[in-house]
Amino acid sequence: MEASTTEQVAEGAPVRTEPGMPPKLVAWRRKLSEKAKQEKKFRFYSLYSLVGHPDTLRWAWALVRRNKGAPGVDGVTFEQIEQQEGGVARFLMELEQELKGKTYKAQPVRRVYLEKENGKLRPLGIPVIKDRVVQMSVKLIIEPIFEADFHDCSYGYRPGRSAQEAIQAIQGHLKDGKSEVYDADLSGYFDSIPHDKLMACLRMRVVDGSVLRLIRQWLEAPVVEPTEKGAGHKVTRNDKGTPQGGVISPLLANLYLHWLEVVLMRELKRGHAIAGLVRYADDFVILTSRLSETLQAFIEEKLEGWMGLRINREKTRCFNLKEAGQRLDFLGFNLRYDRDLYGRPGKYLNVFPSPKALQRERAKMRAMTDKRQCFTPVPELIGRLNRQLSGWANYYAHGYPRKAFRDMNHYVRERLRKHLERRSQRPYRVPEGLTYYQHLIKMELITL
């Protein structure tokens, strides 16, 4: 995939562009961003024609196709669309006609479940490919409008922003003396966003009825999931939530929590409190020099009373990070104050992969080198491991990950040693004069 670029427009508002994006679409997005940045209360009323334009739909297809993904309830795959008579061109032309004639109807969402580390299941909603393309088309048009409003403290699912930057922001607040932490956990955030309140947030900027009706269709689309016994399916309708797995869901989720930031910043100014907020999608922390009960009560009332969300009280924590034994887990990183290894006075802020992050990566390495891989050619297996390890190391390169990387290197080498011995009927012997470590290096296993 080619790297994306970011162009700076009025007052620094980022407009996401990528190589190959149609020039008309680039120009529309830039103008929408400039208008939204310059006029904070302007409401956009003529967007539907841009959503259904052939250039927008064509680029939306390219992005959705790049993301791959499983088919929805209709079972239609990308390959089937490409191989049908007329191929993708016919598919997009028919979709354009549906949008132009306003006969487009969203189809039900296929519900699947992913197992989480704690054994619980995370629900995902998979729209059909046609719905994904239209969702992407809408996102391409409305994203620059809302991006012009979003605050710098928000990092998740935003162009040109990363989890590592969120960690850097936390480090900056801690350096400024804000060591009192409110670490919030929301229960089932994506599935609990009230539709009426979310639509009100959209109408703060978008008043094109046709675009809003599209979004309302996706929010209210029936959910199809298998029954507990696996015989047949059940169909449910919800009056809240935006399905995880929907193309437009991350933008809508960001938009809803943006209004928590708005009211919180007003409250902080009113109370003259010095505090910082760092948010990555529905994960956020508030850091302050003194976390008052009044501020904590304000946050919780806004989340539960005003926004209609649920706080997981068991996982939500209030603590001072500088107290002995305290640590903050955020986005897979662990932050804590440690004594200097060289005996220098004071403590330093240590940032490294969390124990859960190491546990998850070991589980992936274990699955990639288990008995089922005995017939996988060793060079191919090592290539897969290298790709997985490289991605993991790139994510956790921020901070002080040396010990975690060293532990992971040892674990992977041990897994490969056992794998090589298991797949050979005779005792596996490394070439004379080489250690196992040197042998694996010669086989091009990377070292973190």
Secondary structure, 3 states (H helix, E strand, C coil): CCCCEEEECHHHCEEEECCCCCHHHHHHHHHHHHHHHHCCCCCECCCHHHHCCHHHHHHHHHHHHHHCCCCCCCCCCHHHHHHCCCHHHHHHHHHHHHHHCCCCCCCCEEEEEEECCCCCEEEEEECCHHHHHHHHHHHHHHHHHHHCCCCCCECCCCCCCCHHHHHHHHHHHHHCCCCEEEEECECCHHHHCEHHHHHHHHHCCECCHHHHHHHHHHHHCCEEEECCCCCCEEEECCCECCCCCCCCHHHHHHHHHHHHHHHHHHHHHHHCCCEEEEEECCEEEEEECCCCHHHHHHHHHHHHHHCCCCECCCCCEEEECCCCCCCEEECCEEEEEEECCCCCCCEEEEEEECHHHHHHHHHHHHHHCCHHHCCCCHHHHHHHHHHHHHHHHHHCCCCCCHHHHHHHHHHHHHHHHHHHHHHCCCCCCCCCCCCHHHHHHHCCCCCC
